Amino acid sequence: MTSTPAEASSRSDRLQELLQIAPVIPVITIERVGDAIPLARALVAGGLRILEITLRTPAGPEAAAAIIADVPEAIVGIGTVLTPQDLARCSVMGARFALSPGATPELLDAAARSDMPFMPGIATASELMSAVARGFTTVKFFPAVPAGGIAALKALAGPFPQVRFCPTGGVNEGNAPEWLALSNVVVVGGSWLTPEVDLRAGAWDKIADRARLASALIRFMPR
């Protein structure tokens, strides 16, 4: 059973409200749970409150839970959601939203039944059609650069004028302004904000400075 149109609209509205908070979502892979709280505080101090904590490592779920519990200013989403079971875990952890790099029919169906704001990952028009058919009009474009880059999103704008995108994968501080200038891009995702070398060194000041620069990218977005 899918959600009703009103429920789908509410879920979409809540996602859109979250995505208006900052122009960039840091895509974070945490190896050590002890890094989670100081990392989140550094990003929030730099003006980035929306965080994607991926499920790529065993530490991911515990790290996300620690941030949710101890950094209330942070708005935590769970990334690398691959299965309906992963999606169910997001609610248990207290996540505010969830993202996937792609989307199977089973995951899309589970997300359509869920109250969790969700961004399915798409790389082609056919995948986007499957997401839109289930009520998802804000999606993750992944991997953004290998999947066709800015030219691909400009092409998708024609047949899908109602869709908004979060390009992720190959987006960096150098090309983010060009992505954000597109009218169908609502936010970008990137791992450049939290490089592994800085995480290992506990270089939280460097991460906060990088976040401040990323926060300022809002000036490139159409208003």
Buried (B, 14 or more C-beta within 10 A) or exposed (E): EEBEEEBBEBBBEBBBEBBEEBBBBBBBBBBEBEBBBBBBBBBBBBBBBBBBBBBBBEBBBBBBBBBBEEBEEBBBBBBBBBEBEBBBBBEEBEBBBBBBBBBBEEBBBBBBBBEBBBBBBBBEEEBBEBBBEBBBBBBBBBBBBEBBBBEBBEEBBEEBEEBBBBBBBBBEBEBBBEBBEBEBBBBBBBBBBBBEEBBEEBBBEBBBBBBBBBBEBBEBBEE
